[in-house]
Amino acid sequence: MSKKEYTIQDEIDRLYSKARHDEAQALRHARLEARQEGMIEERRVIAKNFLMEGVPLETIVKATGLSRDEVEQLRDSCKNKRWNEA
């Protein structure tokens, strides 16, 4: 095997290894994002349940870690849903 062929094969191996590494990193990142989004969605569900039970807004904000604006939006969507069901 000539030196040139060896260098080309080394570059091919390096690129293949880098592609596998990049793919693994992308999968880890996607899993982390999915996990975080799932936790946020769980907080939203809890906030909706609190809202349906009449728990004060500030208590929901403190308990869930959601912003006041987001809890207010959830409250408004719960009100609209109740009106649509009536």
Secondary structure, DSSP 8 states (H G I E B T S, - for coil): --HHHHHHHHHHHHHHHHHHHHHHHHHHHHHHHHHHHHHHHHHHHHHHHHHHTT--HHHHHHHH---HHHHHHHHHHHHHHHHHH-
